[in-house]
Amino acid sequence: MPNHQINPNKWIDLYSDYLFNYTISRVNDREIAKDLVQDAFFAGLKSMKNFKGEASERTWLISILKRKIIDYYRKINSNKGKAEVRMSYSADENEGDWLEERVADPFDKTAEDVIENTELGDAIYDCLSKLPEKQATVFRMKTIEGLETETICNELNITASNLWVIIHRARISMAECMEKNWF
């Protein structure tokens, strides 16, 4: 895996539009989306020393932004530290499951949490093994390994639009399998 470099001087030019579009689709408020992207950039600057280069700069910033979005929802939905987050695992955007207290403090792990995480990981890999080989490979590279679209397309000799069709089908199959085997 290539060792990626970090260059915060180019973040706004390279990533601000992408991060904003990613955020606006999740919070549906322009000002909040701008604030969250700005918070992610600041957090990235503060934690630059933690960047290991194992993922691309953009992937790293998105992971920071995801945590900022989760924190935002925790804050607006907090009730003495409890979080309520809408987790949609259905192909239909209007369906989903409201899960309370599933988004817990990551530092407050119990033996039960460790067992549940292990079981979840096993269920994911079991479902992944049931996918057609190409879907499983693309899903693993994009979702689990976090590789860039261009890298995957070059390695598998497919187009970007083909990749997104494969990913879409894999996600639907994974969601159906996880519903049967995990939820």
C-alpha positions as CSV (number, residue, x, y, z in Angstrom):
1,M,0.0,0.0,0.0
2,P,1.5,3.4,-0.9
3,N,2.6,5.8,1.8
4,H,0.5,8.9,1.3
5,Q,1.7,12.4,2.2
6,I,-0.2,15.1,3.9
7,N,-0.4,18.7,2.6
8,P,-2.8,20.9,4.5
9,N,-2.0,23.9,2.3
10,K,-4.0,22.3,-0.5
11,W,-6.9,20.9,1.6
12,I,-9.4,23.7,0.8
13,D,-8.7,23.6,-3.0
14,L,-8.7,19.8,-3.2
15,Y,-11.3,18.6,-0.7
16,S,-13.6,21.4,0.5
17,D,-16.2,20.8,-2.2
18,Y,-16.2,17.1,-1.8
19,L,-16.4,17.2,2.0
20,F,-19.1,19.8,1.9
21,N,-21.2,17.7,-0.5
22,Y,-20.6,14.7,1.6
23,T,-21.7,16.6,4.7
24,I,-24.7,18.4,3.3
25,S,-26.2,15.1,2.2
26,R,-26.1,14.0,5.8
27,V,-27.1,17.1,7.8
28,N,-29.2,18.9,5.2
29,D,-28.2,22.4,6.5
30,R,-25.7,24.5,4.6
31,E,-24.4,26.4,7.6
32,I,-24.0,23.4,9.7
33,A,-22.3,21.5,6.9
34,K,-19.8,24.4,6.5
35,D,-19.1,24.4,10.2
36,L,-18.6,20.7,10.3
37,V,-16.2,20.7,7.3
38,Q,-14.3,23.6,9.0
39,D,-14.2,21.6,12.3
40,A,-12.8,18.6,10.4
41,F,-10.1,20.7,8.8
42,F,-9.1,22.1,12.2
43,A,-9.1,18.6,13.8
44,G,-7.0,17.4,10.9
45,L,-4.5,20.2,11.5
46,K,-4.4,19.4,15.2
47,S,-3.8,15.7,14.6
48,M,-1.5,15.8,11.6
49,K,1.2,14.0,13.6
50,N,-1.2,11.0,13.8
51,F,-1.5,10.7,10.0
52,K,0.3,7.4,9.2
53,G,0.0,7.6,5.4
54,E,-1.9,4.3,5.3
55,A,-4.8,5.9,3.6
56,S,-5.1,8.9,1.2
57,E,-5.3,12.3,2.7
58,R,-8.9,12.6,1.5
59,T,-9.9,9.3,3.1
60,W,-8.3,10.4,6.4
61,L,-10.2,13.8,6.3
62,I,-13.4,12.0,5.6
63,S,-12.9,9.7,8.6
64,I,-12.4,12.8,10.7
65,L,-15.5,14.4,9.2
66,K,-17.6,11.3,9.9
67,R,-16.7,11.6,13.6
68,K,-17.7,15.3,13.5
69,I,-21.1,14.5,12.0
70,I,-21.7,11.8,14.6
71,D,-20.7,14.2,17.3
72,Y,-23.1,16.8,15.9
73,Y,-26.0,14.3,16.0
74,R,-25.0,13.2,19.5
75,K,-25.0,16.7,20.7
76,I,-28.4,17.7,19.2
77,N,-30.0,14.4,20.3
78,S,-28.3,14.1,23.6
79,N,-30.3,13.2,26.7
80,K,-27.8,12.8,29.5
81,G,-25.2,11.5,27.2
82,K,-27.4,9.1,25.3
83,A,-27.4,9.3,21.5
84,E,-30.2,8.5,19.1
85,V,-28.9,8.1,15.5
86,R,-30.9,7.0,12.5
87,M,-29.2,4.0,11.0
88,S,-30.6,3.1,7.6
89,Y,-29.7,-0.4,6.4
90,S,-32.4,-0.7,3.8
91,A,-32.3,0.0,0.1
92,D,-35.3,2.2,0.6
93,E,-34.1,5.6,2.0
94,N,-37.4,6.0,3.9
95,E,-37.0,2.8,5.9
96,G,-34.5,2.4,8.7
97,D,-34.1,1.7,12.3
98,W,-33.8,4.2,15.1
99,L,-31.2,2.7,17.5
100,E,-30.7,4.3,20.9
101,E,-27.5,4.0,22.7
102,R,-25.8,2.0,19.9
103,V,-23.4,4.9,19.3
104,A,-21.6,4.6,22.6
105,D,-18.4,6.2,24.0
106,P,-15.6,4.4,22.1
107,F,-13.6,4.3,25.3
108,D,-16.3,2.6,27.3
109,K,-15.9,-0.9,26.0
110,T,-17.1,-3.9,28.0
111,A,-16.4,-7.6,27.4
112,E,-19.9,-7.8,25.9
113,D,-19.0,-5.0,23.4
114,V,-15.8,-6.9,22.4
115,I,-17.8,-10.1,21.8
116,E,-20.5,-8.2,19.9
117,N,-17.9,-6.5,17.7
118,T,-16.2,-9.9,17.0
119,E,-19.6,-11.4,16.1
120,L,-20.4,-8.4,13.9
121,G,-17.1,-8.8,12.1
122,D,-17.7,-12.5,11.6
123,A,-21.2,-11.8,10.2
124,I,-19.8,-9.2,7.8
125,Y,-17.1,-11.5,6.5
126,D,-19.6,-14.3,6.3
127,C,-21.9,-12.1,4.1
128,L,-18.9,-11.0,2.1
129,S,-18.0,-14.6,1.3
130,K,-21.4,-15.1,-0.2
131,L,-21.0,-12.3,-2.7
132,P,-19.9,-13.0,-6.3
133,E,-16.1,-12.7,-6.4
134,K,-15.9,-9.4,-8.3
135,Q,-18.5,-7.8,-6.0
136,A,-16.6,-9.0,-2.9
137,T,-13.3,-7.8,-4.2
138,V,-14.6,-4.3,-5.1
139,F,-16.5,-4.1,-1.8
140,R,-13.5,-5.1,0.2
141,M,-11.2,-2.7,-1.6
142,K,-13.5,0.3,-1.5
143,T,-15.3,-0.1,1.8
144,I,-12.9,-2.1,4.1
145,E,-9.5,-1.1,2.7
146,G,-10.6,2.5,1.8
147,L,-8.9,2.5,-1.6
148,E,-9.5,5.4,-4.0
149,T,-11.9,4.8,-6.9
150,E,-9.1,5.4,-9.5
151,T,-6.8,2.9,-7.8
152,I,-9.5,0.2,-7.8
153,C,-10.4,0.9,-11.4
154,N,-6.8,0.7,-12.5
155,E,-6.1,-2.5,-10.6
156,L,-9.3,-4.3,-11.8
157,N,-9.4,-2.7,-15.2
158,I,-13.0,-1.4,-14.8
159,T,-14.6,2.0,-15.3
160,A,-15.6,4.2,-12.5
161,S,-19.3,3.9,-13.4
162,N,-18.9,0.1,-13.5
163,L,-17.3,0.2,-10.0
164,W,-20.2,2.2,-8.6
165,V,-22.7,-0.3,-10.0
166,I,-20.8,-3.2,-8.5
167,I,-20.5,-1.4,-5.2
168,H,-24.3,-0.6,-5.2
169,R,-25.2,-4.2,-5.9
170,A,-22.7,-5.4,-3.2
171,R,-24.1,-3.1,-0.6
172,I,-27.7,-4.2,-1.3
173,S,-26.6,-7.8,-1.0
174,M,-24.6,-7.1,2.1
175,A,-27.5,-5.3,3.7
176,E,-29.9,-8.1,3.0
177,C,-27.5,-10.7,4.3
178,M,-26.8,-8.7,7.5
179,E,-30.5,-8.3,8.1
180,K,-31.0,-12.0,8.0
181,N,-27.8,-12.9,9.9
182,W,-27.2,-10.1,12.4
183,F,-30.1,-7.7,13.1
